[in-house]
Amino acid sequence: MRTSLVYERLEAPLAPLERLPRGLWLWSLVHSQGRLVPRLAGIEELRSALLEGHATANAQWPPQPLADRVAVTLETADLPRHCKGEPALTETVLRSLCFHLDMIVDYQDRGDSEDEAATRAMEAFAADWKDRCDTMDELSAIFGEYADLVKNSRWDMMRGLLRSGGWQEVVRARRLVEALPELARIVRQLGRARETDEPDESNHNDVRLMEEHLEMREVVRTVQVPDYPGETLGVRRSGRVARMLPAEAMLLLHPRLRLVWHARHAERTLLSYQDDDRMPDVKHELAQAWRPSSRRVSNKRREMGPMLICVDTSGSMQGGAEAVAKAVVLEAVRTAHAQKRACYLFAFSGPEEIVEAELSVHCEGIERLAGFMGQTFRGGTDISGPLERALAKLHESNWQLADLLIASDGEFGATPAVAAQIRRAKEQSGLRIQGVLIGDRETIGFLQIADDIYWMHDWRRYGDRNPELPGATRSLTATYFAGALHTPENRERTVSGAQAAKAVAGGPSAPKR
């Protein structure tokens, strides 16, 4: 049935709503600045300009001269650069802009002129985004991009996290990574998901090849649904009449206080219930997966794929070794995020002292990363526990093509049983173990399990404090090397070089002192 031309003509001005995100619908339809039709077209035009990386001053909305001020404010805050190719961030910026522009009439009601009200609104908008832009620049410097880390629902958490001591260690490790470009090459070569043209001298095993295919996976996301009847979280100020408190409704029954209610409603300051409007959204999507193939692996070097990182957090790793180990973890997270790879951390020290965490660039992943960076390395060294857990991880479908990287000073030794498991994993699945030696000498324990070792000789230069190394105590020296101490008794028994030479020349009959 053909749609009536009357309805087509009436609905044509609202056509931009179909192209705008749902989060902008309310701000586009109900606003104090401008008329409806040019406002819809103007918001759509401004959104397209921000996604392209610039702010336009020729939009149909807001009206001039306010449009010029908006363009200048956006450029001054450098928001077009951040919004380029980021639809979620662009929507957040436009919602914030609409909120502040809608406050102009409130400022005028309080006595400001039109020019003063516009200036005040733009200053408030710029102040809101200055701190957030600084945060986005910091996240971009560390991880390359910030994805959905700056969404409104996560902003408070990220702002607190970036002020923590653990985050300062992340920033410090980022500066260290820039001084160690070799770490990027080592981390990039981890994984066995993609074959390169380079020969692999360390791989002479005839192992089964894994091939990539698509399979349906269940993906659970948390979405916000406006007016969703959820759990009541508390009380807030808003303009929602349906959720206002009974005390606010009582104002409507009074002949004079009802004007107070209307004023609060216009200012969106009614006391109302705050609901948890989030709900899980389950979808099934095609995703890449891996399965065994009948083919065999050629002796070509393979790279990409998941990464398993074992970091020694024993007491002997304090100081410069600790800083280098944290830089290894940060580079692994940055590489995994940039190349869409998975990264799993095993931080180990003494027996049964193992902390596991999957690291990724989202709020929870960055919180775990900052927590690891903020801790001080202490304890003993037991390599067998983390190696057993890493080998068990290889049996999971998502980690079958992972390689293992161990960052340690090498002061450990794997048990014969664990060493045998490693040899079988290398023979059957092609596992490779890359070592980063942060110490003074190669050890048999490290050489026994690692296929290749990158030796960090000058690790001490990266420390900023004097570590309390185990064993370097006066009591041990006094017990085993008593003559090395500068005590009064030793000084009395000390002779000059001439006297010592004379005593040696005289033989056993020479007088002794």
Backbone hydrogen bonds, N-H to C=O, Kabsch-Sander energy under -0.5 kcal/mol:
donor,donor_aa,acceptor,acceptor_aa,energy
8,E,4,S,-1.8
9,R,5,L,-2.2
10,L,6,V,-1.9
11,E,7,Y,-2.3
12,A,8,E,-1.3
14,L,11,E,-1.1
15,A,12,A,-1.8
17,L,14,L,-1.6
18,E,15,A,-1.6
19,R,15,A,-0.5
19,R,16,P,-1.0
20,L,16,P,-1.0
24,L,21,P,-1.7
25,W,22,R,-1.4
26,L,22,R,-0.5
28,S,24,L,-1.9
29,L,25,W,-2.2
30,V,26,L,-2.5
31,H,29,L,-0.6
34,G,32,S,-0.6
39,R,35,R,-1.7
40,L,36,L,-2.4
41,A,37,V,-2.0
42,G,38,P,-2.5
43,I,39,R,-2.7
44,E,40,L,-1.9
45,E,41,A,-2.2
46,L,42,G,-2.7
47,R,43,I,-2.3
48,S,44,E,-2.1
49,A,45,E,-2.1
50,L,46,L,-2.3
51,L,47,R,-2.2
52,E,48,S,-1.2
53,G,49,A,-0.6
53,G,50,L,-0.9
54,H,49,A,-2.4
66,L,63,P,-1.0
67,A,63,P,-0.9
69,R,65,P,-1.4
70,V,66,L,-2.3
71,A,67,A,-2.3
72,V,68,D,-2.3
73,T,69,R,-2.6
74,L,70,V,-2.5
75,E,71,A,-2.2
76,T,72,V,-2.7
77,A,73,T,-2.1
78,D,75,E,-1.0
79,L,74,L,-2.0
82,H,78,D,-1.1
83,C,79,L,-2.6
84,K,80,P,-1.1
85,G,51,L,-1.5
86,E,83,C,-2.5
90,T,86,E,-2.3
91,E,87,P,-2.2
92,T,88,A,-1.8
93,V,89,L,-2.4
94,L,90,T,-2.4
95,R,91,E,-2.2
96,S,92,T,-2.2
97,L,93,V,-2.5
98,C,94,L,-2.7
99,F,95,R,-2.0
100,H,96,S,-2.1
101,L,97,L,-2.5
102,D,98,C,-2.0
103,M,99,F,-0.7
103,M,100,H,-0.6
104,I,101,L,-1.3
107,Y,103,M,-2.2
108,Q,104,I,-2.1
109,D,105,V,-1.9
110,R,106,D,-1.1
111,G,108,Q,-1.5
112,D,107,Y,-2.1
117,A,113,S,-2.8
118,A,114,E,-2.0
119,T,115,D,-2.3
120,R,116,E,-2.4
121,A,117,A,-2.2
122,M,118,A,-2.2
123,E,119,T,-2.3
124,A,120,R,-2.0
125,F,121,A,-2.1
126,A,122,M,-2.5
127,A,123,E,-2.3
128,D,124,A,-2.0
129,W,125,F,-1.5
130,K,126,A,-1.3
131,D,127,A,-0.8
132,R,128,D,-0.6
133,C,129,W,-2.4
134,D,130,K,-2.1
135,T,131,D,-2.0
136,M,132,R,-2.4
137,D,133,C,-2.4
138,E,134,D,-2.0
139,L,135,T,-2.6
140,S,136,M,-2.5
141,A,137,D,-2.0
142,I,138,E,-1.5
143,F,139,L,-3.0
144,G,140,S,-1.7
149,L,146,Y,-3.0
151,K,148,D,-1.2
154,R,151,K,-1.4
155,W,151,K,-0.8
155,W,152,N,-0.7
156,D,152,N,-0.5
158,M,154,R,-2.4
159,R,155,W,-2.7
160,G,156,D,-1.9
161,L,157,M,-2.2
162,L,158,M,-2.4
163,R,160,G,-0.9
164,S,161,L,-1.5
168,Q,164,S,-1.3
169,E,165,G,-1.4
170,V,166,G,-1.4
171,V,167,W,-2.3
172,R,168,Q,-2.1
173,A,169,E,-2.5
174,R,170,V,-2.0
175,R,171,V,-1.7
176,L,172,R,-1.6
177,V,173,A,-2.2
178,E,174,R,-1.5
179,A,175,R,-0.8
179,A,176,L,-0.6
180,L,176,L,-0.6
180,L,177,V,-1.2
183,L,180,L,-1.5
184,A,180,L,-0.5
184,A,181,P,-0.6
185,R,181,P,-1.1
186,I,182,E,-2.0
187,V,183,L,-2.5
188,R,184,A,-2.2
189,Q,185,R,-1.3
190,L,187,V,-1.4
192,R,401,L,-2.0
193,A,304,M,-1.4
194,R,303,E,-2.5
196,T,301,R,-2.7
200,D,299,N,-1.6
201,E,199,P,-0.8
203,N,200,D,-1.0
204,H,202,S,-0.7
207,V,205,N,-1.2
208,R,428,Q,-0.7
209,L,295,R,-2.3
211,E,291,R,-2.9
213,H,289,A,-2.4
215,E,287,A,-2.3
217,R,285,E,-2.7
219,V,217,R,-0.6
219,V,283,K,-3.6
220,V,218,E,-0.5
221,R,219,V,-0.6
221,R,281,D,-2.3
223,V,221,R,-0.6
223,V,279,M,-2.4
225,V,223,V,-0.5
225,V,277,D,-3.1
228,Y,225,V,-1.8
230,G,228,Y,-1.5
233,L,231,E,-0.5
233,L,274,Q,-3.3
234,G,274,Q,-1.1
236,R,272,S,-2.8
238,S,270,L,-2.3
241,V,239,G,-0.8
244,M,241,V,-1.3
245,L,271,L,-2.8
248,E,245,L,-1.0
249,A,245,L,-1.5
250,M,246,P,-1.7
251,L,247,A,-0.5
251,L,248,E,-1.0
252,L,249,A,-1.1
253,L,250,M,-1.2
254,H,251,L,-1.2
258,R,254,H,-1.3
259,L,256,R,-1.6
260,V,256,R,-0.6
261,W,257,L,-1.8
262,H,258,R,-2.0
263,A,259,L,-2.1
264,R,260,V,-2.5
265,H,261,W,-2.6
266,A,262,H,-2.3
267,E,263,A,-2.0
268,R,264,R,-0.6
268,R,265,H,-0.7
269,T,264,R,-2.7
270,L,238,S,-1.9
272,S,236,R,-3.2
272,S,270,L,-0.5
273,Y,243,R,-3.1
274,Q,234,G,-3.1
275,D,273,Y,-0.6
276,D,231,E,-2.7
277,D,275,D,-1.2
279,M,223,V,-2.2
281,D,221,R,-3.6
282,V,280,P,-0.6
283,K,219,V,-2.8
283,K,281,D,-0.5
285,E,217,R,-2.4
285,E,283,K,-0.5
287,A,215,E,-2.6
289,A,213,H,-2.8
291,R,211,E,-2.1
293,S,209,L,-2.9
297,V,207,V,-2.9
300,K,298,S,-1.6
301,R,198,E,-3.7
303,E,194,R,-2.6
304,M,188,R,-0.9
304,M,190,L,-0.9
307,M,342,A,-2.0
308,L,403,D,-2.5
309,I,307,M,-0.5
309,I,344,Y,-3.1
310,C,308,L,-0.5
310,C,405,L,-3.4
311,V,309,I,-0.5
311,V,346,F,-2.7
312,D,407,A,-2.6
313,T,311,V,-0.5
313,T,348,F,-3.3
315,G,379,G,-2.9
317,M,314,S,-1.7
318,Q,315,G,-1.4
321,A,318,Q,-0.8
322,E,317,M,-0.6
323,A,319,G,-1.7
324,V,320,G,-2.2
325,A,321,A,-2.3
326,K,322,E,-2.2
327,A,323,A,-1.8
328,V,324,V,-2.0
329,V,325,A,-1.8
330,L,326,K,-2.4
331,E,327,A,-2.4
332,A,328,V,-2.0
333,V,329,V,-2.2
334,R,330,L,-2.6
335,T,331,E,-2.5
336,A,332,A,-2.4
337,H,333,V,-2.3
338,A,334,R,-2.4
339,Q,335,T,-2.2
340,K,337,H,-0.8
341,R,336,A,-3.2
344,Y,307,M,-2.3
345,L,357,A,-3.1
346,F,309,I,-3.2
347,A,355,V,-2.8
348,F,311,V,-2.3
348,F,346,F,-0.6
349,S,350,G,-0.7
349,S,353,E,-1.6
353,E,350,G,-2.1
354,I,352,E,-0.9
355,V,347,A,-2.7
356,E,354,I,-0.5
357,A,345,L,-1.7
359,L,343,C,-1.7
359,L,357,A,-0.6
362,H,360,S,-1.5
366,I,362,H,-3.2
367,E,363,C,-2.0
368,R,364,E,-2.0
369,L,365,G,-2.3
370,A,366,I,-2.8
371,G,367,E,-2.0
372,F,368,R,-2.1
373,M,369,L,-2.5
374,G,370,A,-1.8
375,Q,371,G,-0.5
375,Q,372,F,-1.0
378,R,313,T,-1.0
382,D,349,S,-2.1
387,L,383,I,-1.8
388,E,384,S,-2.3
389,R,385,G,-2.0
390,A,386,P,-2.4
391,L,387,L,-2.5
392,A,388,E,-2.0
393,K,389,R,-1.8
394,L,390,A,-1.2
395,H,392,A,-1.2
396,E,393,K,-1.5
399,W,396,E,-1.5
400,Q,397,S,-0.8
402,A,399,W,-1.5
403,D,306,P,-1.2
404,L,432,R,-2.3
405,L,308,L,-2.7
406,I,434,Q,-2.6
407,A,310,C,-2.7
407,A,405,L,-0.5
408,S,406,I,-0.6
408,S,436,V,-1.9
412,F,410,G,-2.1
419,A,415,T,-2.6
420,A,416,P,-2.1
421,Q,417,A,-1.9
422,I,418,V,-2.1
423,R,419,A,-2.0
424,R,420,A,-2.2
425,A,421,Q,-2.3
426,K,422,I,-2.2
427,E,423,R,-2.1
428,Q,424,R,-2.8
429,S,425,A,-2.2
430,G,425,A,-0.7
430,G,426,K,-0.8
431,L,425,A,-1.2
434,Q,404,L,-2.8
434,Q,432,R,-0.5
435,G,452,D,-3.0
436,V,406,I,-3.1
437,L,435,G,-0.6
437,L,454,Y,-2.3
438,I,408,S,-2.8
438,I,436,V,-0.7
439,G,437,L,-0.6
447,L,443,T,-2.4
448,Q,444,I,-1.9
449,I,445,G,-0.7
449,I,446,F,-0.7
450,A,446,F,-2.2
451,D,433,I,-2.5
452,D,433,I,-1.3
454,Y,435,G,-3.2
455,W,453,I,-0.7
456,M,437,L,-3.2
456,M,454,Y,-0.6
457,H,455,W,-1.1
459,W,456,M,-0.7
461,R,458,D,-1.0
462,Y,459,W,-1.4
463,G,460,R,-1.5
469,L,467,P,-1.3
472,A,469,L,-1.2
473,T,471,G,-1.6
477,T,473,T,-1.5
478,A,474,R,-2.7
479,T,475,S,-1.7
480,Y,476,L,-2.3
481,F,477,T,-2.7
484,A,481,F,-1.5
485,L,482,A,-1.3
487,T,485,L,-1.6
491,R,487,T,-2.1
492,E,488,P,-1.9
493,R,489,E,-1.4
494,T,490,N,-0.6
494,T,491,R,-0.6
500,A,496,S,-2.0
501,A,497,G,-2.1
502,K,498,A,-2.3
503,A,499,Q,-2.2
504,V,500,A,-2.0
505,A,501,A,-2.3
506,G,502,K,-2.0
507,G,503,A,-0.8
507,G,504,V,-0.5
509,S,506,G,-0.6
510,A,507,G,-1.6
